Amino acid sequence: MRTSAVRHKHLKLDQSKIDFAKRYFGVDSEQEAIERALALLMDEERIGRRLRPLKGILKGDERPWPYR
């Protein structure tokens, strides 16, 4: 089991993207917004990885892979 390591980072980020993430997730803190956005990205990647074996099995769906 992995333990999470919290590290201090000093990054230059687009403030409008942070503000959007705060509104999207309904949080007040920039840190919480960034953490939730990164967690969502990781969850989406896991879902995509688990769906990959189904590629070609779903008949009648002509959308290109990966689904977006």
PQR file of N, CA, C, O and H, with PARSE charges and radii, in Angstrom:
ATOM      1  N   MET A   1       0.834  -1.176   0.000 -0.4000 1.5000
ATOM      2  CA  MET A   1       0.000   0.000   0.000 -0.0000 2.0000
ATOM      3  C   MET A   1       0.882   1.244   0.000  0.5500 1.7000
ATOM      4  O   MET A   1       1.850   1.340   0.756 -0.5500 1.4000
ATOM      5  N   ARG A   2       0.527   2.194  -0.865 -0.4000 1.5000
ATOM      6  CA  ARG A   2       1.300   3.420  -0.975 -0.0000 2.0000
ATOM      7  C   ARG A   2       0.899   4.430   0.079  0.5500 1.7000
ATOM      8  O   ARG A   2      -0.282   4.612   0.373 -0.5500 1.4000
ATOM      9  H   ARG A   2      -0.259   2.116  -1.479  0.4000 1.0000
ATOM     10  N   THR A   3       1.893   5.080   0.639 -0.4000 1.5000
ATOM     11  CA  THR A   3       1.595   6.189   1.542 -0.0000 2.0000
ATOM     12  C   THR A   3       1.762   7.479   0.756  0.5500 1.7000
ATOM     13  O   THR A   3       2.641   7.584  -0.100 -0.5500 1.4000
ATOM     14  H   THR A   3       2.853   4.932   0.400  0.4000 1.0000
ATOM     15  N   SER A   4       0.930   8.446   1.044 -0.4000 1.5000
ATOM     16  CA  SER A   4       1.025   9.685   0.290 -0.0000 2.0000
ATOM     17  C   SER A   4       2.081  10.580   0.927  0.5500 1.7000
ATOM     18  O   SER A   4       2.129  10.751   2.145 -0.5500 1.4000
ATOM     19  H   SER A   4       0.217   8.361   1.739  0.4000 1.0000
ATOM     20  N   ALA A   5       2.913  11.139   0.079 -0.4000 1.5000
ATOM     21  CA  ALA A   5       3.967  12.035   0.545 -0.0000 2.0000
ATOM     22  C   ALA A   5       3.560  13.463   0.207  0.5500 1.7000
ATOM     23  O   ALA A   5       3.334  13.791  -0.958 -0.5500 1.4000
ATOM     24  H   ALA A   5       2.874  11.000  -0.911  0.4000 1.0000
ATOM     25  N   VAL A   6       3.469  14.288   1.203 -0.4000 1.5000
ATOM     26  CA  VAL A   6       3.132  15.691   0.989 -0.0000 2.0000
ATOM     27  C   VAL A   6       4.436  16.465   0.902  0.5500 1.7000
ATOM     28  O   VAL A   6       5.271  16.403   1.804 -0.5500 1.4000
ATOM     29  H   VAL A   6       3.652  14.021   2.149  0.4000 1.0000
ATOM     30  N   ARG A   7       4.599  17.192  -0.190 -0.4000 1.5000
ATOM     31  CA  ARG A   7       5.812  17.973  -0.406 -0.0000 2.0000
ATOM     32  C   ARG A   7       5.420  19.421  -0.682  0.5500 1.7000
ATOM     33  O   ARG A   7       4.365  19.694  -1.255 -0.5500 1.4000
ATOM     34  H   ARG A   7       3.920  17.242  -0.922  0.4000 1.0000
ATOM     35  N   HIS A   8       6.262  20.321  -0.277 -0.4000 1.5000
ATOM     36  CA  HIS A   8       6.036  21.733  -0.565 -0.0000 2.0000
ATOM     37  C   HIS A   8       6.545  22.015  -1.970  0.5500 1.7000
ATOM     38  O   HIS A   8       7.690  21.707  -2.301 -0.5500 1.4000
ATOM     39  H   HIS A   8       7.119  20.100   0.189  0.4000 1.0000
ATOM     40  N   LYS A   9       5.680  22.605  -2.794 -0.4000 1.5000
ATOM     41  CA  LYS A   9       6.043  22.935  -4.171 -0.0000 2.0000
ATOM     42  C   LYS A   9       5.776  24.415  -4.409  0.5500 1.7000
ATOM     43  O   LYS A   9       4.797  24.969  -3.907 -0.5500 1.4000
ATOM     44  H   LYS A   9       4.750  22.855  -2.525  0.4000 1.0000
ATOM     45  N   HIS A  10       6.629  25.029  -5.155 -0.4000 1.5000
ATOM     46  CA  HIS A  10       6.443  26.416  -5.549 -0.0000 2.0000
ATOM     47  C   HIS A  10       6.325  26.418  -7.064  0.5500 1.7000
ATOM     48  O   HIS A  10       7.310  26.218  -7.775 -0.5500 1.4000
ATOM     49  H   HIS A  10       7.424  24.579  -5.563  0.4000 1.0000
ATOM     50  N   LEU A  11       5.105  26.648  -7.551 -0.4000 1.5000
ATOM     51  CA  LEU A  11       4.822  26.545  -8.976 -0.0000 2.0000
ATOM     52  C   LEU A  11       4.225  27.843  -9.494  0.5500 1.7000
ATOM     53  O   LEU A  11       3.578  28.583  -8.754 -0.5500 1.4000
ATOM     54  H   LEU A  11       4.305  26.811  -6.973  0.4000 1.0000
ATOM     55  N   LYS A  12       4.449  28.107 -10.767 -0.4000 1.5000
ATOM     56  CA  LYS A  12       3.777  29.220 -11.433 -0.0000 2.0000
ATOM     57  C   LYS A  12       2.602  28.619 -12.189  0.5500 1.7000
ATOM     58  O   LYS A  12       2.787  27.858 -13.139 -0.5500 1.4000
ATOM     59  H   LYS A  12       4.975  27.506 -11.368  0.4000 1.0000
ATOM     60  N   LEU A  13       1.380  28.968 -11.758 -0.4000 1.5000
ATOM     61  CA  LEU A  13       0.170  28.410 -12.343 -0.0000 2.0000
ATOM     62  C   LEU A  13      -0.743  29.528 -12.823  0.5500 1.7000
ATOM     63  O   LEU A  13      -0.707  30.643 -12.303 -0.5500 1.4000
ATOM     64  H   LEU A  13       1.230  29.586 -10.986  0.4000 1.0000
ATOM     65  N   ASP A  14      -1.555  29.216 -13.813 -0.4000 1.5000
ATOM     66  CA  ASP A  14      -2.527  30.158 -14.355 -0.0000 2.0000
ATOM     67  C   ASP A  14      -3.644  30.356 -13.327  0.5500 1.7000
ATOM     68  O   ASP A  14      -4.379  29.418 -13.018 -0.5500 1.4000
ATOM     69  H   ASP A  14      -1.584  28.310 -14.236  0.4000 1.0000
ATOM     70  N   GLN A  15      -3.769  31.568 -12.802 -0.4000 1.5000
ATOM     71  CA  GLN A  15      -4.744  31.842 -11.748 -0.0000 2.0000
ATOM     72  C   GLN A  15      -6.174  31.602 -12.211  0.5500 1.7000
ATOM     73  O   GLN A  15      -7.014  31.179 -11.416 -0.5500 1.4000
ATOM     74  H   GLN A  15      -3.172  32.330 -13.053  0.4000 1.0000
ATOM     75  N   SER A  16      -6.468  31.864 -13.490 -0.4000 1.5000
ATOM     76  CA  SER A  16      -7.840  31.652 -13.968 -0.0000 2.0000
ATOM     77  C   SER A  16      -8.206  30.169 -13.942  0.5500 1.7000
ATOM     78  O   SER A  16      -9.367  29.823 -13.723 -0.5500 1.4000
ATOM     79  H   SER A  16      -5.786  32.207 -14.136  0.4000 1.0000
ATOM     80  N   LYS A  17      -7.231  29.297 -14.163 -0.4000 1.5000
ATOM     81  CA  LYS A  17      -7.489  27.853 -14.091 -0.0000 2.0000
ATOM     82  C   LYS A  17      -7.733  27.418 -12.648  0.5500 1.7000
ATOM     83  O   LYS A  17      -8.584  26.568 -12.385 -0.5500 1.4000
ATOM     84  H   LYS A  17      -6.288  29.579 -14.342  0.4000 1.0000
ATOM     85  N   ILE A  18      -6.996  27.995 -11.733 -0.4000 1.5000
ATOM     86  CA  ILE A  18      -7.197  27.680 -10.315 -0.0000 2.0000
ATOM     87  C   ILE A  18      -8.575  28.172  -9.869  0.5500 1.7000
ATOM     88  O   ILE A  18      -9.292  27.462  -9.165 -0.5500 1.4000
ATOM     89  H   ILE A  18      -6.305  28.685 -11.947  0.4000 1.0000
ATOM     90  N   ASP A  19      -8.942  29.386 -10.281 -0.4000 1.5000
ATOM     91  CA  ASP A  19     -10.255  29.928  -9.924 -0.0000 2.0000
ATOM     92  C   ASP A  19     -11.376  29.063 -10.497  0.5500 1.7000
ATOM     93  O   ASP A  19     -12.380  28.816  -9.829 -0.5500 1.4000
ATOM     94  H   ASP A  19      -8.359  29.963 -10.853  0.4000 1.0000
ATOM     95  N   PHE A  20     -11.200  28.607 -11.733 -0.4000 1.5000
ATOM     96  CA  PHE A  20     -12.200  27.726 -12.343 -0.0000 2.0000
ATOM     97  C   PHE A  20     -12.326  26.439 -11.541  0.5500 1.7000
ATOM     98  O   PHE A  20     -13.440  25.991 -11.267 -0.5500 1.4000
ATOM     99  H   PHE A  20     -10.384  28.808 -12.276  0.4000 1.0000
ATOM    100  N   ALA A  21     -11.203  25.838 -11.160 -0.4000 1.5000
ATOM    101  CA  ALA A  21     -11.224  24.590 -10.380 -0.0000 2.0000
ATOM    102  C   ALA A  21     -11.898  24.811  -9.030  0.5500 1.7000
ATOM    103  O   ALA A  21     -12.635  23.943  -8.561 -0.5500 1.4000
ATOM    104  H   ALA A  21     -10.298  26.202 -11.382  0.4000 1.0000
ATOM    105  N   LYS A  22     -11.659  25.954  -8.402 -0.4000 1.5000
ATOM    106  CA  LYS A  22     -12.308  26.251  -7.120 -0.0000 2.0000
ATOM    107  C   LYS A  22     -13.823  26.308  -7.287  0.5500 1.7000
ATOM    108  O   LYS A  22     -14.564  25.766  -6.466 -0.5500 1.4000
ATOM    109  H   LYS A  22     -11.061  26.659  -8.783  0.4000 1.0000
ATOM    110  N   ARG A  23     -14.285  26.969  -8.360 -0.4000 1.5000
ATOM    111  CA  ARG A  23     -15.732  27.035  -8.608 -0.0000 2.0000
ATOM    112  C   ARG A  23     -16.284  25.657  -8.970  0.5500 1.7000
ATOM    113  O   ARG A  23     -17.350  25.270  -8.490 -0.5500 1.4000
ATOM    114  H   ARG A  23     -13.684  27.409  -9.027  0.4000 1.0000
ATOM    115  N   TYR A  24     -15.573  24.924  -9.805 -0.4000 1.5000
ATOM    116  CA  TYR A  24     -16.027  23.608 -10.267 -0.0000 2.0000
ATOM    117  C   TYR A  24     -16.219  22.651  -9.094  0.5500 1.7000
ATOM    118  O   TYR A  24     -17.232  21.957  -9.014 -0.5500 1.4000
ATOM    119  H   TYR A  24     -14.708  25.238 -10.196  0.4000 1.0000
ATOM    120  N   PHE A  25     -15.249  22.615  -8.190 -0.4000 1.5000
ATOM    121  CA  PHE A  25     -15.309  21.690  -7.058 -0.0000 2.0000
ATOM    122  C   PHE A  25     -16.023  22.294  -5.849  0.5500 1.7000
ATOM    123  O   PHE A  25     -16.282  21.590  -4.873 -0.5500 1.4000
ATOM    124  H   PHE A  25     -14.426  23.179  -8.256  0.4000 1.0000
ATOM    125  N   GLY A  26     -16.339  23.571  -5.901 -0.4000 1.5000
ATOM    126  CA  GLY A  26     -17.046  24.219  -4.803 -0.0000 2.0000
ATOM    127  C   GLY A  26     -16.234  24.294  -3.524  0.5500 1.7000
ATOM    128  O   GLY A  26     -16.752  24.071  -2.430 -0.5500 1.4000
ATOM    129  H   GLY A  26     -16.129  24.143  -6.694  0.4000 1.0000
ATOM    130  N   VAL A  27     -14.955  24.611  -3.674 -0.4000 1.5000
ATOM    131  CA  VAL A  27     -14.075  24.706  -2.509 -0.0000 2.0000
ATOM    132  C   VAL A  27     -13.547  26.136  -2.395  0.5500 1.7000
ATOM    133  O   VAL A  27     -13.578  26.901  -3.359 -0.5500 1.4000
ATOM    134  H   VAL A  27     -14.534  24.792  -4.563  0.4000 1.0000
ATOM    135  N   ASP A  28     -13.067  26.480  -1.213 -0.4000 1.5000
ATOM    136  CA  ASP A  28     -12.536  27.824  -0.978 -0.0000 2.0000
ATOM    137  C   ASP A  28     -11.026  27.901  -1.146  0.5500 1.7000
ATOM    138  O   ASP A  28     -10.489  28.951  -1.497 -0.5500 1.4000
ATOM    139  H   ASP A  28     -13.042  25.859  -0.429  0.4000 1.0000
ATOM    140  N   SER A  29     -10.346  26.797  -0.898 -0.4000 1.5000
ATOM    141  CA  SER A  29      -8.885  26.833  -0.906 -0.0000 2.0000
ATOM    142  C   SER A  29      -8.320  26.401  -2.262  0.5500 1.7000
ATOM    143  O   SER A  29      -8.820  25.478  -2.905 -0.5500 1.4000
ATOM    144  H   SER A  29     -10.782  25.944  -0.613  0.4000 1.0000
ATOM    145  N   GLU A  30      -7.270  27.097  -2.667 -0.4000 1.5000
ATOM    146  CA  GLU A  30      -6.600  26.754  -3.922 -0.0000 2.0000
ATOM    147  C   GLU A  30      -5.972  25.369  -3.833  0.5500 1.7000
ATOM    148  O   GLU A  30      -6.008  24.605  -4.798 -0.5500 1.4000
ATOM    149  H   GLU A  30      -6.864  27.848  -2.145  0.4000 1.0000
ATOM    150  N   GLN A  31      -5.401  25.047  -2.688 -0.4000 1.5000
ATOM    151  CA  GLN A  31      -4.772  23.743  -2.515 -0.0000 2.0000
ATOM    152  C   GLN A  31      -5.791  22.621  -2.694  0.5500 1.7000
ATOM    153  O   GLN A  31      -5.513  21.632  -3.371 -0.5500 1.4000
ATOM    154  H   GLN A  31      -5.372  25.668  -1.905  0.4000 1.0000
ATOM    155  N   GLU A  32      -6.963  22.769  -2.093 -0.4000 1.5000
ATOM    156  CA  GLU A  32      -7.999  21.743  -2.207 -0.0000 2.0000
ATOM    157  C   GLU A  32      -8.453  21.599  -3.656  0.5500 1.7000
ATOM    158  O   GLU A  32      -8.672  20.483  -4.127 -0.5500 1.4000
ATOM    159  H   GLU A  32      -7.189  23.573  -1.542  0.4000 1.0000
ATOM    160  N   ALA A  33      -8.596  22.717  -4.368 -0.4000 1.5000
ATOM    161  CA  ALA A  33      -9.004  22.672  -5.770 -0.0000 2.0000
ATOM    162  C   ALA A  33      -7.977  21.923  -6.613  0.5500 1.7000
ATOM    163  O   ALA A  33      -8.341  21.095  -7.448 -0.5500 1.4000
ATOM    164  H   ALA A  33      -8.417  23.623  -3.986  0.4000 1.0000
ATOM    165  N   ILE A  34      -6.706  22.210  -6.398 -0.4000 1.5000
ATOM    166  CA  ILE A  34      -5.646  21.550  -7.167 -0.0000 2.0000
ATOM    167  C   ILE A  34      -5.585  20.073  -6.818  0.5500 1.7000
ATOM    168  O   ILE A  34      -5.433  19.237  -7.709 -0.5500 1.4000
ATOM    169  H   ILE A  34      -6.410  22.883  -5.720  0.4000 1.0000
ATOM    170  N   GLU A  35      -5.702  19.733  -5.533 -0.4000 1.5000
ATOM    171  CA  GLU A  35      -5.675  18.325  -5.129 -0.0000 2.0000
ATOM    172  C   GLU A  35      -6.840  17.552  -5.736  0.5500 1.7000
ATOM    173  O   GLU A  35      -6.661  16.425  -6.199 -0.5500 1.4000
ATOM    174  H   GLU A  35      -5.825  20.412  -4.810  0.4000 1.0000
ATOM    175  N   ARG A  36      -8.030  18.145  -5.738 -0.4000 1.5000
ATOM    176  CA  ARG A  36      -9.195  17.464  -6.317 -0.0000 2.0000
ATOM    177  C   ARG A  36      -9.047  17.307  -7.824  0.5500 1.7000
ATOM    178  O   ARG A  36      -9.421  16.273  -8.378 -0.5500 1.4000
ATOM    179  H   ARG A  36      -8.175  19.060  -5.362  0.4000 1.0000
ATOM    180  N   ALA A  37      -8.503  18.326  -8.495 -0.4000 1.5000
ATOM    181  CA  ALA A  37      -8.305  18.236  -9.941 -0.0000 2.0000
ATOM    182  C   ALA A  37      -7.317  17.121 -10.281  0.5500 1.7000
ATOM    183  O   ALA A  37      -7.537  16.365 -11.227 -0.5500 1.4000
ATOM    184  H   ALA A  37      -8.199  19.166  -8.044  0.4000 1.0000
ATOM    185  N   LEU A  38      -6.245  17.020  -9.524 -0.4000 1.5000
ATOM    186  CA  LEU A  38      -5.268  15.958  -9.768 -0.0000 2.0000
ATOM    187  C   LEU A  38      -5.853  14.586  -9.457  0.5500 1.7000
ATOM    188  O   LEU A  38      -5.576  13.623 -10.172 -0.5500 1.4000
ATOM    189  H   LEU A  38      -6.066  17.634  -8.756  0.4000 1.0000
ATOM    190  N   ALA A  39      -6.656  14.481  -8.403 -0.4000 1.5000
ATOM    191  CA  ALA A  39      -7.301  13.208  -8.064 -0.0000 2.0000
ATOM    192  C   ALA A  39      -8.273  12.796  -9.164  0.5500 1.7000
ATOM    193  O   ALA A  39      -8.354  11.618  -9.513 -0.5500 1.4000
ATOM    194  H   ALA A  39      -6.881  15.263  -7.822  0.4000 1.0000
ATOM    195  N   LEU A  40      -9.016  13.766  -9.716 -0.4000 1.5000
ATOM    196  CA  LEU A  40      -9.942  13.473 -10.807 -0.0000 2.0000
ATOM    197  C   LEU A  40      -9.188  12.971 -12.034  0.5500 1.7000
ATOM    198  O   LEU A  40      -9.623  12.022 -12.686 -0.5500 1.4000
ATOM    199  H   LEU A  40      -8.950  14.723  -9.433  0.4000 1.0000
ATOM    200  N   LEU A  41      -8.077  13.596 -12.347 -0.4000 1.5000
ATOM    201  CA  LEU A  41      -7.250  13.159 -13.468 -0.0000 2.0000
ATOM    202  C   LEU A  41      -6.777  11.727 -13.273  0.5500 1.7000
ATOM    203  O   LEU A  41      -6.812  10.928 -14.209 -0.5500 1.4000
ATOM    204  H   LEU A  41      -7.724  14.368 -11.818  0.4000 1.0000
ATOM    205  N   MET A  42      -6.338  11.397 -12.071 -0.4000 1.5000
ATOM    206  CA  MET A  42      -5.875  10.036 -11.782 -0.0000 2.0000
ATOM    207  C   MET A  42      -7.019   9.034 -11.884  0.5500 1.7000
ATOM    208  O   MET A  42      -6.831   7.932 -12.401 -0.5500 1.4000
ATOM    209  H   MET A  42      -6.310  12.046 -11.311  0.4000 1.0000
ATOM    210  N   ASP A  43      -8.208   9.403 -11.395 -0.4000 1.5000
ATOM    211  CA  ASP A  43      -9.370   8.515 -11.487 -0.0000 2.0000
ATOM    212  C   ASP A  43      -9.752   8.257 -12.940  0.5500 1.7000
ATOM    213  O   ASP A  43     -10.043   7.120 -13.313 -0.5500 1.4000
ATOM    214  H   ASP A  43      -8.361  10.298 -10.975  0.4000 1.0000
ATOM    215  N   GLU A  44      -9.754   9.305 -13.762 -0.4000 1.5000
ATOM    216  CA  GLU A  44     -10.098   9.142 -15.172 -0.0000 2.0000
ATOM    217  C   GLU A  44      -9.099   8.242 -15.883  0.5500 1.7000
ATOM    218  O   GLU A  44      -9.484   7.441 -16.736 -0.5500 1.4000
ATOM    219  H   GLU A  44      -9.518  10.228 -13.459  0.4000 1.0000
ATOM    220  N   GLU A  45      -7.833   8.362 -15.546 -0.4000 1.5000
ATOM    221  CA  GLU A  45      -6.816   7.514 -16.166 -0.0000 2.0000
ATOM    222  C   GLU A  45      -7.033   6.060 -15.771  0.5500 1.7000
ATOM    223  O   GLU A  45      -6.908   5.169 -16.611 -0.5500 1.4000
ATOM    224  H   GLU A  45      -7.520   9.012 -14.853  0.4000 1.0000
ATOM    225  N   ARG A  46      -7.355   5.806 -14.509 -0.4000 1.5000
ATOM    226  CA  ARG A  46      -7.621   4.435 -14.050 -0.0000 2.0000
ATOM    227  C   ARG A  46      -8.824   3.837 -14.769  0.5500 1.7000
ATOM    228  O   ARG A  46      -8.797   2.674 -15.173 -0.5500 1.4000
ATOM    229  H   ARG A  46      -7.456   6.530 -13.827  0.4000 1.0000
ATOM    230  N   ILE A  47      -9.878   4.635 -14.929 -0.4000 1.5000
ATOM    231  CA  ILE A  47     -11.073   4.160 -15.627 -0.0000 2.0000
ATOM    232  C   ILE A  47     -10.732   3.831 -17.073  0.5500 1.7000
ATOM    233  O   ILE A  47     -11.125   2.781 -17.581 -0.5500 1.4000
ATOM    234  H   ILE A  47      -9.899   5.579 -14.601  0.4000 1.0000
ATOM    235  N   GLY A  48     -10.009   4.714 -17.735 -0.4000 1.5000
ATOM    236  CA  GLY A  48      -9.607   4.467 -19.122 -0.0000 2.0000
ATOM    237  C   GLY A  48      -8.773   3.212 -19.266  0.5500 1.7000
ATOM    238  O   GLY A  48      -8.943   2.453 -20.220 -0.5500 1.4000
ATOM    239  H   GLY A  48      -9.689   5.568 -17.323  0.4000 1.0000
ATOM    240  N   ARG A  49      -7.873   2.990 -18.322 -0.4000 1.5000
ATOM    241  CA  ARG A  49      -7.023   1.791 -18.357 -0.0000 2.0000
ATOM    242  C   ARG A  49      -7.868   0.527 -18.223  0.5500 1.7000
ATOM    243  O   ARG A  49      -7.602  -0.478 -18.881 -0.5500 1.4000
ATOM    244  H   ARG A  49      -7.735   3.606 -17.547  0.4000 1.0000
ATOM    245  N   ARG A  50      -8.889   0.584 -17.365 -0.4000 1.5000
ATOM    246  CA  ARG A  50      -9.743  -0.594 -17.158 -0.0000 2.0000
ATOM    247  C   ARG A  50     -10.702  -0.817 -18.318  0.5500 1.7000
ATOM    248  O   ARG A  50     -11.133  -1.947 -18.551 -0.5500 1.4000
ATOM    249  H   ARG A  50      -9.106   1.401 -16.830  0.4000 1.0000
ATOM    250  N   LEU A  51     -11.041   0.237 -19.047 -0.4000 1.5000
ATOM    251  CA  LEU A  51     -11.936   0.092 -20.196 -0.0000 2.0000
ATOM    252  C   LEU A  51     -11.203  -0.355 -21.459  0.5500 1.7000
ATOM    253  O   LEU A  51     -11.825  -0.892 -22.375 -0.5500 1.4000
ATOM    254  H   LEU A  51     -10.691   1.155 -18.858  0.4000 1.0000
ATOM    255  N   ARG A  52      -9.896  -0.141 -21.517 -0.4000 1.5000
ATOM    256  CA  ARG A  52      -9.132  -0.478 -22.716 -0.0000 2.0000
ATOM    257  C   ARG A  52      -9.345  -1.908 -23.204  0.5500 1.7000
ATOM    258  O   ARG A  52      -9.439  -2.111 -24.415 -0.5500 1.4000
ATOM    259  H   ARG A  52      -9.390   0.295 -20.772  0.4000 1.0000
ATOM    260  N   PRO A  53      -9.427  -2.918 -22.320 -0.5600 1.5000
ATOM    261  CA  PRO A  53      -9.666  -4.280 -22.813  0.2800 2.0000
ATOM    262  C   PRO A  53     -11.005  -4.444 -23.528  0.5500 1.7000
ATOM    263  O   PRO A  53     -11.188  -5.411 -24.267 -0.5500 1.4000
ATOM    264  N   LEU A  54     -11.936  -3.526 -23.327 -0.4000 1.5000
ATOM    265  CA  LEU A  54     -13.241  -3.612 -23.984 -0.0000 2.0000
ATOM    266  C   LEU A  54     -13.231  -3.012 -25.383  0.5500 1.7000
ATOM    267  O   LEU A  54     -14.239  -3.069 -26.087 -0.5500 1.4000
ATOM    268  H   LEU A  54     -11.788  -2.740 -22.727  0.4000 1.0000
ATOM    269  N   LYS A  55     -12.115  -2.443 -25.788 -0.4000 1.5000
ATOM    270  CA  LYS A  55     -12.024  -1.813 -27.105 -0.0000 2.0000
ATOM    271  C   LYS A  55     -12.399  -2.828 -28.176  0.5500 1.7000
ATOM    272  O   LYS A  55     -11.845  -3.926 -28.226 -0.5500 1.4000
ATOM    273  H   LYS A  55     -11.296  -2.396 -25.216  0.4000 1.0000
ATOM    274  N   GLY A  56     -13.338  -2.454 -29.027 -0.4000 1.5000
ATOM    275  CA  GLY A  56     -13.766  -3.329 -30.110 -0.0000 2.0000
ATOM    276  C   GLY A  56     -14.891  -4.274 -29.732  0.5500 1.7000
ATOM    277  O   GLY A  56     -15.498  -4.880 -30.615 -0.5500 1.4000
ATOM    278  H   GLY A  56     -13.789  -1.562 -28.986  0.4000 1.0000
ATOM    279  N   ILE A  57     -15.186  -4.417 -28.459 -0.4000 1.5000
ATOM    280  CA  ILE A  57     -16.246  -5.317 -28.019 -0.0000 2.0000
ATOM    281  C   ILE A  57     -17.604  -4.633 -28.110  0.5500 1.7000
ATOM    282  O   ILE A  57     -18.609  -5.280 -28.403 -0.5500 1.4000
ATOM    283  H   ILE A  57     -14.693  -3.924 -27.742  0.4000 1.0000
ATOM    284  N   LEU A  58     -17.634  -3.339 -27.861 -0.4000 1.5000
ATOM    285  CA  LEU A  58     -18.887  -2.594 -27.873 -0.0000 2.0000
ATOM    286  C   LEU A  58     -19.294  -2.336 -29.322  0.5500 1.7000
ATOM    287  O   LEU A  58     -18.741  -1.450 -29.975 -0.5500 1.4000
ATOM    288  H   LEU A  58     -16.817  -2.814 -27.622  0.4000 1.0000
ATOM    289  N   LYS A  59     -20.239  -3.091 -29.815 -0.4000 1.5000
ATOM    290  CA  LYS A  59     -20.654  -3.015 -31.222 -0.0000 2.0000
ATOM    291  C   LYS A  59     -21.497  -1.770 -31.479  0.5500 1.7000
ATOM    292  O   LYS A  59     -22.258  -1.327 -30.619 -0.5500 1.4000
ATOM    293  H   LYS A  59     -20.688  -3.810 -29.285  0.4000 1.0000
ATOM    294  N   GLY A  60     -21.347  -1.222 -32.669 -0.4000 1.5000
ATOM    295  CA  GLY A  60     -22.148  -0.083 -33.077 -0.0000 2.0000
ATOM    296  C   GLY A  60     -21.649   1.251 -32.566  0.5500 1.7000
ATOM    297  O   GLY A  60     -22.264   2.282 -32.836 -0.5500 1.4000
ATOM    298  H   GLY A  60     -20.728  -1.581 -33.368  0.4000 1.0000
ATOM    299  N   ASP A  61     -20.575   1.255 -31.850 -0.4000 1.5000
ATOM    300  CA  ASP A  61     -20.027   2.500 -31.328 -0.0000 2.0000
ATOM    301  C   ASP A  61     -18.812   2.856 -32.170  0.5500 1.7000
ATOM    302  O   ASP A  61     -17.763   2.221 -32.056 -0.5500 1.4000
ATOM    303  H   ASP A  61     -20.075   0.417 -31.630  0.4000 1.0000
ATOM    304  N   GLU A  62     -18.952   3.859 -33.003 -0.4000 1.5000
ATOM    305  CA  GLU A  62     -17.901   4.198 -33.962 -0.0000 2.0000
ATOM    306  C   GLU A  62     -16.981   5.319 -33.487  0.5500 1.7000
ATOM    307  O   GLU A  62     -16.138   5.797 -34.246 -0.5500 1.4000
ATOM    308  H   GLU A  62     -19.803   4.375 -33.095  0.4000 1.0000
ATOM    309  N   ARG A  63     -17.140   5.737 -32.233 -0.4000 1.5000
ATOM    310  CA  ARG A  63     -16.286   6.820 -31.742 -0.0000 2.0000
ATOM    311  C   ARG A  63     -14.839   6.347 -31.651  0.5500 1.7000
ATOM    312  O   ARG A  63     -14.586   5.188 -31.325 -0.5500 1.4000
ATOM    313  H   ARG A  63     -17.825   5.349 -31.616  0.4000 1.0000
ATOM    314  N   PRO A  64     -13.886   7.235 -31.938 -0.5600 1.5000
ATOM    315  CA  PRO A  64     -12.478   6.848 -31.819  0.2800 2.0000
ATOM    316  C   PRO A  64     -12.097   6.596 -30.366  0.5500 1.7000
ATOM    317  O   PRO A  64     -12.684   7.179 -29.455 -0.5500 1.4000
ATOM    318  N   TRP A  65     -11.135   5.744 -30.158 -0.4000 1.5000
ATOM    319  CA  TRP A  65     -10.658   5.416 -28.823 -0.0000 2.0000
ATOM    320  C   TRP A  65      -9.516   6.339 -28.476  0.5500 1.7000
ATOM    321  O   TRP A  65      -8.758   6.634 -29.401 -0.5500 1.4000
ATOM    322  H   TRP A  65     -10.658   5.271 -30.899  0.4000 1.0000
ATOM    323  N   PRO A  66      -9.290   6.821 -27.316 -0.5600 1.5000
ATOM    324  CA  PRO A  66     -10.112   6.634 -26.127  0.2800 2.0000
ATOM    325  C   PRO A  66     -11.315   7.549 -26.182  0.5500 1.7000
ATOM    326  O   PRO A  66     -11.260   8.629 -26.771 -0.5500 1.4000
ATOM    327  N   TYR A  67     -12.398   7.118 -25.568 -0.4000 1.5000
ATOM    328  CA  TYR A  67     -13.623   7.911 -25.549 -0.0000 2.0000
ATOM    329  C   TYR A  67     -13.377   9.194 -24.780  0.5500 1.7000
ATOM    330  O   TYR A  67     -12.728   9.182 -23.734 -0.5500 1.4000
ATOM    331  H   TYR A  67     -12.443   6.241 -25.089  0.4000 1.0000
ATOM    332  N   ARG A  68     -13.876  10.264 -25.276 -0.4000 1.5000
ATOM    333  CA  ARG A  68     -13.742  11.572 -24.620 -0.0000 2.0000
ATOM    334  C   ARG A  68     -15.085  12.239 -24.579  0.5500 1.7000
ATOM    335  O   ARG A  68     -15.206  13.353 -24.069 -0.5500 1.4000
ATOM    336  H   ARG A  68     -14.403  10.274 -26.126  0.4000 1.0000
TER
END
